Amino acid sequence: MEKKQIKEPIRKKWIWIALLLIVIGNVPWYLPIGSYEPLIFGVPYWALIILAFSLILCGFLSWVTLKEWDIVEDEEEAEKRGRVNE
Amino acid sequence: MNDLVFAGMDGVLILSAYAIVMLLIGYFSGRGDKTLHDSLSNYYLAGKNLGIVALFFTLYATQYSGNTIIGYAPTAYRTGFSWLQSISFMTIIIGVYLLFAPRMYVVSKKMNFITPADWISHRFKSKSVTILAVVLMLWGLGNYLLEQLVAIGHAASSLTGGTIPYQVAVIAFVLVMLIYEWLGGMKAVAFTDVMQGLVLMVGIVIFLVGAIYLVGGDFSSATQYIAANEPAKLGVPDMMTSVNWFSMLLLVGLGAAIYPHAVQRIFAADSERTLKRSFSRMAWMPPITTGLVFVIGILGIALIPNLDTTGSEQLVGLMANEIAGINGFFYWVMIIFFGAIVAAIVSTADSVLLSFSSIVSNDIYGRFINPKAPEKKKVMVGKVTGVAAVGLLLWIAWNPPATLYEIFVLKFELLVQVFPAFVLGLYWKRMAAQPVFWGMLAGAIIAGVLTWTGYKTVFGIHGGVIGLAANFFIAVVGSYLVPLTVEKEAELKKIDLA
């Protein structure tokens, strides 16, 4: 059987660069201090920007966890199925 | 919080119900498993066989304590919108897990690890590194547990309006916790976490609904009030706060991910698929947990204005009071919610205690005192020491030392110093024991001294982070100075995956 390529997040540089960029955007150091207008549905504009970055962070990490991590999953699941079929 | 409208017998009733459910879950999870108490892995890690539901909820209920609600809402109240950081620093923990959990899971299964120190000891083969790491971990866990024990008492006594006095509340719930943990180990902890996590999630949502109802269903009326009265809480924070925000991301992210009880949940997963799916769901929890608590705190500014720092600590109770006054439905929901807060604190405390016991069993007794003892005996030693430690912590809680108080506040600051050894050691074969030891020690001392002398942050950066930087520097530079032997390199090939 052909040896399957394993996926480990630490080996993929782009994940960590993307994560760093999201985190940098997630802290409001680049916005004018003290400003809060316009208020959109009562929420300061900058809080919406930060919230958007926070949600991107959640989505990104959730997605990377599922898609870029696969080391022993296939073996384990195959083994489980084998046990069930015995 | 001594005059809650729902104080009294109704609160006692609900709290008793929670206690009974926890005991039942503990009893049933331990029953029928005869090998539970004979094996470190079975007792402390549920046989490394936790499925997706139990694993997800035990991760959730352990990470989010009742303290998250009681403490974070007042912080949002005092600091305003910059407390949005509580969403990101809880999320970033998953990012830090991704740095090491995938490989750590595989290695831990291969080597049958019980505690994080198993890994440290396997990797560095150095008594001094292992002992220092164990001390830092026990210290961090002990202080964390102390904080939770104190919080149980405050929450329970305020729920019952003092009908159950503070100390009785603590002892009652600590006993419940000790009993179910004794009976079922990690299984009991994880299964009670399912209940505790669920009520916490639902409780926060209903609390928020009540608070929004109180401001007339209109969030913007709250922010208009803040704009008119305290515009600083609405505006973009100053640079120092932003620096502090970055520092928080580092400290909480790195610290919380390598909490021993957090790492042990990686060991306890039944499969990689289960672990992945649990983490993937955990990544979405901060917006609906700390995010909602943040909104509650912001609404509090408009609902109950002008509280000073001490007064604001009572915010959740004060708001619960008003919400309970809306109608009978909210009245009962608020009692259940406050019970949920107590349950959620217990669910964090139980995991911390279990981890504490496992380190005593496996790393102190099993590694250094009596390595040849049967596992059953090691488990027993851990359990008994755990009970004794809780006793000691309660004594400290009720007789707080006049000085040295700050020592008991240090958690993340010290724990996070294990990070370089724990994570960098997983990938970097050159990393050597001696520099790791000195780095860890230096980091812990810097973090300890800075916090102790009142410099919790320097220019917004936490003492723990400054210590960590020194720690990394010493460990890395030092490791380059130590020659790598061929045997050592061959030995370390074992941690390679492919």
Interface residues (C-beta under 8 A of the other chain):
Chain A: I6 E8 P9 I10 I15 L19 V23 N26 V27 P28 W29 L31 P32 I33 G34 S35 Y36 L39 F41 G42 V43 P44 W46 A47 I50 L51 F53 S54 L55 L57 C58 G59 L61 S62 W63 V64 T65 L66 W69 D70 I71 V72 E73 E76 E77 K80
Chain B: F81 S82 L84 Q85 I87 S88 T91 I92 I94 G95 L98 L99 F100 P102 R103 Y105 V106 K109 D218 F219 S220 S221 A222 T223 Q224 A227 P231 A232 L234 G235 V236 P237 D238 M239 S242 V243 W245 F246 L249 S271 E272 R273 K276 R277 F279 S280 R281 A283 W284 P286 P287 G291 Y427 L497 A498
